[in-house]
Amino acid sequence: MTTDIPASVPDHTISLSRVDPAEREWVASAVHKIEADAQRSADTHLIRFPLPTSLGVDLYLKDESTHVTGSLKHRLARSLFLYALCNGWMTSHTTVTESSSGSTAVSEAYFARLIGVPFIAVMPARTSQEKIALIQAQGGTCHLEDDPCAIYDVARALAAECGGHYMDQFTHAERATDWRSNNNIAESIFTQLSKEEHPIPRWVVVAAGTGGTSATIGRHIRYSGYQTQLCVPDPEGSVFFEAWRDSDPTRTGVGSRIEGIGRPRVEPSFVGQVIDEMVQVPDAASVATIREVEVLTKRRVGASTGTHLWAAFGLAAQMAAAGERGSIVTLLCDGGERYGQTYYNDAWVAEQGWDLQPYRGIVREFLATGTWRG
């Protein structure tokens, strides 16, 4: 399925030292608008998840759904736009394209509209209709591909066709964010934990989509001298777990049905060396977890948060079994309102062949008693 491509514009992807001074002024203005937008935004909340007190483990969720575009990818999109602008890759006439499973495209469409440039999102055809509507509401254009592996080349080709810029989150995610400080997500987590009973977490749990967030957190942990370990859970079909286990970056997979995480190839931003542990999480377990979270908290969250929590529950149980007290931090990546027709739709779940009941029973027992049978 394709959509109309914006009219061709001149190629402005040259050094800004060689273009009209008015373009340099536009870049300065665009950077100012993005920074002002960030200044208007408070940091996201770090909320405690209600684990059984008998475990002796505190679990925290960094609630990234409260960003103005509703997900963790808001941070990434802001960094990517600043990176592209300051590298001289964009001008006032540049059409921006991106390959995305949805949430990054929502956030990039927001920033594109903020600075006044066109935006095209190239996404798998199975992307939720709710996410497509959010991109379009931000003024973005959606181009859907049946083959998830094709989105990279198509996004790059569309940029070349209209003289635009392919943002390429999967390459630039780990380098667009300053992992030392500058209010990255890792620094924010440790600052918010500073007055808690266990201010240095035993584990941070974060899955990989681009790999940029896990790279930022892993690097920041080492830079700061913390003994915290980083666990990256990976959904079915994703290549990251096997590539990390076998130290084989050439491995390929089929992709993931958990939107926002997992990939069919090892992305350039995935830095396996900063990861201490990886676990594979069945898709049905991820979805079963968010269904039980809704029962407990009366709140819907995205399936990637279910992947995070399934892994975090297992780690909490391991800590308790070893007599270890401490804390674990993971991410609430986005809200469940984006998935009303998929992960929260029983008919759609049945079409995927997922049996949620065994996993829901495991999660329900754990949240009631602290016993983990996962």
C-alpha positions in Angstrom: 0.0 0.0 0.0 1.4 3.4 -1.0 0.5 7.0 -0.6 1.2 10.1 -2.6 4.7 11.4 -2.2 5.2 15.1 -1.7 6.4 17.0 -4.8 10.1 16.9 -5.4 12.2 19.6 -3.8 15.9 20.5 -4.3 18.5 18.5 -2.5 19.6 20.6 0.5 21.5 17.9 2.3 24.8 19.9 2.1 27.0 21.6 4.6 25.2 24.7 6.0 28.4 26.7 5.4 27.6 26.5 1.7 24.0 27.6 1.8 22.1 30.8 2.2 22.6 32.5 5.6 18.8 32.5 5.8 18.9 28.7 6.1 21.4 28.9 9.0 18.9 31.3 10.7 16.1 28.7 10.0 18.2 26.0 11.7 18.8 28.1 14.7 15.1 28.9 14.9 14.2 25.2 14.5 16.6 24.2 17.3 15.2 26.9 19.5 11.6 25.6 18.9 12.6 22.1 19.9 14.5 23.2 23.0 11.6 25.5 24.0 9.2 22.5 23.6 11.4 20.5 25.9 11.6 23.3 28.4 7.8 23.3 28.6 7.7 19.7 29.5 8.3 18.3 33.0 10.1 15.0 33.4 8.1 11.8 33.3 7.0 10.2 36.6 8.8 7.3 38.3 5.9 5.3 39.8 6.1 2.3 42.2 4.5 -0.9 41.0 2.6 -2.9 43.7 4.6 -6.0 44.2 4.0 -8.3 47.2 5.9 -6.8 50.2 7.1 -10.3 51.1 9.6 -10.1 48.2 11.6 -7.2 49.7 12.0 -5.8 46.2 10.8 -2.4 45.0 9.7 -2.2 41.3 9.5 1.2 39.6 8.1 2.1 36.2 9.4 5.1 34.3 6.1 6.3 32.8 7.1 7.5 29.3 3.5 7.6 28.2 3.1 11.1 29.7 5.2 12.7 27.0 3.1 15.0 24.7 3.3 12.3 21.9 2.5 9.5 24.4 5.6 7.3 24.4 9.2 6.8 25.1 10.0 7.6 21.5 9.4 11.3 22.1 12.8 11.5 23.7 14.4 9.8 20.7 12.6 11.9 18.1 13.7 15.1 19.8 17.3 13.9 19.8 17.2 12.7 16.2 15.8 16.1 15.0 18.4 18.0 16.9 21.1 15.7 15.6 20.0 16.1 12.0 19.7 19.9 12.3 23.1 20.4 13.9 24.8 18.0 11.4 23.5 20.2 8.6 21.3 17.4 7.1 18.1 19.4 7.1 16.9 22.8 5.8 13.5 24.5 5.7 12.7 22.6 2.5 13.7 19.1 3.6 11.1 16.3 3.5 11.9 13.9 6.4 11.3 10.2 6.0 11.6 7.5 8.6 11.3 3.7 8.9 9.2 2.9 12.1 6.9 0.5 13.7 4.7 3.4 14.8 5.6 5.2 18.0 8.8 6.9 16.7 6.8 8.1 13.6 4.1 9.6 15.9 6.8 11.6 17.7 8.8 12.5 14.6 5.6 13.8 12.9 5.1 16.0 15.9 8.6 17.6 15.6 8.4 17.9 11.9 5.2 19.9 12.2 6.7 21.9 15.0 9.5 23.2 12.7 7.4 23.2 9.5 8.8 20.4 7.4 6.9 17.5 5.6 7.2 14.0 7.1 6.6 10.5 5.7 6.5 7.4 7.9 7.3 4.0 6.3 5.8 1.3 8.5 4.8 -2.4 8.5 1.3 -2.9 7.2 0.4 -4.5 10.5 1.0 -1.3 12.5 -2.1 -0.5 14.6 -4.7 1.8 13.1 -4.6 3.9 16.3 -0.9 4.7 15.6 -1.6 5.5 12.0 -4.3 7.9 13.0 -2.0 9.6 15.5 0.7 10.1 12.8 -1.8 11.6 10.4 -3.2 13.8 13.2 0.3 15.3 13.5 0.3 16.1 9.8 2.4 13.1 8.8 2.0 10.8 5.7 1.9 7.1 6.2 3.3 4.6 3.7 2.7 0.9 4.6 4.7 -2.1 3.5 3.6 -5.7 3.7 7.2 -6.8 4.3 8.6 -5.4 7.6 12.1 -5.8 6.3 11.5 -3.5 3.4 10.8 -0.4 5.4 14.4 0.7 5.6 15.1 0.7 1.9 11.7 2.2 1.0 12.2 5.1 3.5 15.7 5.7 2.1 14.4 5.6 -1.5 11.6 8.0 -0.8 14.0 10.5 0.7 16.3 10.2 -2.3 13.3 10.7 -4.6 12.2 13.9 -3.1 15.6 15.3 -2.1 14.8 14.8 1.5 16.5 13.3 4.6 16.1 9.8 5.8 16.2 10.1 9.6 17.2 6.4 10.1 16.5 6.0 13.8 17.9 2.5 13.7 21.4 3.8 12.9 21.4 7.1 14.8 19.5 6.3 18.0 22.6 5.3 20.0 24.6 8.4 18.9 22.0 11.1 18.9 21.6 11.1 22.7 24.3 12.1 25.1 24.6 9.1 27.4 26.7 11.0 30.0 24.2 13.6 31.1 22.0 16.2 29.4 18.8 14.9 30.9 18.9 11.5 29.2 16.6 8.8 30.5 19.3 7.1 32.5 20.3 10.2 34.4 16.6 10.9 35.0 16.0 7.5 36.5 18.9 7.7 38.9 18.1 11.2 40.0 14.5 10.3 40.7 15.6 7.2 42.7 18.1 9.2 44.9 15.8 9.5 47.9 14.3 6.0 47.7 15.3 3.2 50.1 17.3 1.5 47.4 18.6 4.4 45.3 21.0 2.3 43.1 18.8 -0.3 41.4 19.9 -3.9 41.2 18.5 -4.1 37.6 17.3 -1.8 34.9 15.0 -3.7 32.5 14.5 -2.3 28.9 13.9 -4.0 25.7 15.4 -3.1 22.4 13.8 -1.6 19.3 16.5 0.5 17.8 18.8 -0.4 20.7 19.4 3.3 21.5 17.7 3.3 24.9 19.5 0.2 26.2 22.8 1.6 24.8 22.2 5.0 26.6 21.3 3.3 29.9 24.2 0.7 29.7 26.8 3.4 29.0 25.5 5.7 31.7 25.7 2.9 34.3 29.3 2.3 33.5 30.2 6.0 33.2 28.7 6.6 36.6 30.4 3.6 38.3 27.1 2.0 39.3 26.9 -1.8 40.0 23.5 -1.9 38.4 23.0 -4.5 35.8 21.1 -4.1 32.5 18.6 -6.8 31.4 17.1 -6.6 27.9 14.1 -8.8 27.3 13.4 -9.7 23.7 10.1 -10.8 22.1 9.4 -13.8 19.8 10.7 -13.5 16.3 13.3 -10.8 17.2 16.9 -11.4 16.3 18.5 -9.5 19.2 18.5 -12.4 21.8 20.2 -15.0 19.6 22.6 -12.4 18.1 23.7 -11.4 21.6 23.9 -14.9 22.9 26.0 -16.1 20.0 27.9 -12.8 19.5 26.7 -12.9 15.9 25.6 -9.5 14.5 24.8 -11.0 11.1 21.9 -13.1 12.5 18.5 -12.3 11.0 14.9 -13.0 12.2 11.3 -12.5 11.2 10.6 -9.4 13.3 8.2 -9.0 16.2 4.5 -8.8 16.8 5.1 -6.7 19.9 5.1 -3.2 18.5 8.1 -1.0 19.3 10.5 -3.7 20.3 12.4 -6.5 18.6 13.7 -6.4 15.0 14.3 -8.8 12.1 18.0 -7.6 11.9 20.6 -6.4 14.3 20.3 -2.7 14.2 23.4 -0.5 14.1 22.3 1.2 17.4 22.2 -2.1 19.3 25.3 -2.3 21.6 25.3 -5.8 23.0 28.5 -5.2 25.0 26.7 -3.0 27.6 24.0 -5.7 28.3 24.4 -8.0 31.3 21.5 -10.3 30.6 18.9 -11.0 27.9 15.8 -13.1 28.2 13.3 -14.3 25.6 9.7 -13.5 26.4 6.8 -15.3 24.6 4.4 -12.9 22.9 1.5 -14.4 24.8 3.3 -13.7 28.1 3.7 -10.0 27.2 0.0 -9.6 26.3 -1.2 -11.7 29.3 0.9 -9.5 31.6 -0.7 -6.2 30.4 -4.2 -7.8 30.8 -3.4 -8.6 34.4 -1.8 -5.2 35.0 -5.1 -3.7 33.8 -7.0 -5.8 36.4 -4.6 -4.7 39.2 -4.1 -1.0 38.3 -7.2 -0.2 36.3 -4.9 1.1 33.6 -4.0 -0.1 30.1 -0.4 -0.1 28.9 1.3 -1.2 25.7 2.5 -4.8 25.1 6.2 -3.8 25.2 5.5 -2.8 28.9 4.2 -6.3 29.3 7.5 -7.7 28.0 9.4 -5.5 30.5 7.3 -6.5 33.4 7.4 -10.2 32.7 11.2 -10.0 32.8 11.2 -7.8 35.8 8.9 -10.1 37.7 11.3 -13.0 37.1 14.3 -10.9 38.3 12.4 -9.9 41.4 11.7 -13.5 42.2 15.3 -14.4 41.7 16.4 -11.6 44.1 13.9 -12.7 46.7 15.0 -16.4 46.4 18.6 -15.3 47.0 17.6 -13.2 50.0 18.5 -10.0 48.2 16.7 -6.8 48.9 16.8 -3.9 46.4 15.1 -2.2 43.5 14.4 -2.8 39.9 13.5 -0.1 37.3 11.7 -0.7 34.0 9.9 1.4 31.4 6.2 2.0 30.8 6.7 2.8 27.1 3.3 3.8 26.0 -0.4 3.6 26.9 -2.8 0.9 25.9 -5.2 3.2 24.2 -3.1 2.7 21.0 -3.9 -1.0 21.0 -7.6 -1.3 21.6 -8.1 -3.2 18.3 -5.1 -5.5 18.8 -3.6 -6.5 22.2 -6.8 -5.7 24.1 -9.1 -7.3 21.4 -9.8 -10.9 22.2 -10.7 -11.8 18.6 -7.4 -10.3 17.3 -5.4 -12.1 20.0 -7.1 -15.4 19.0 -6.1 -14.8 15.4 -2.5 -14.6 16.4 -2.8 -18.1 18.0 -2.0 -16.8 21.5 -3.3 -18.6 24.5 -3.1 -16.0 27.3 -4.7 -18.0 30.1 -1.6 -20.0 31.4 0.5 -16.8 31.4 -2.2 -14.8 33.1 -2.4 -17.4 35.8 1.4 -17.2 36.3 1.3 -13.4 36.6 -1.8 -13.4 38.8 -0.2 -15.8 41.3 3.0 -13.8 41.4 1.2 -10.5 42.1 -0.8 -12.2 44.8 1.8 -14.3 46.5 5.3 -13.5 45.1 5.6 -17.0 43.8 7.0 -17.0 40.2 6.5 -20.0 37.9 7.5 -18.3 34.7 
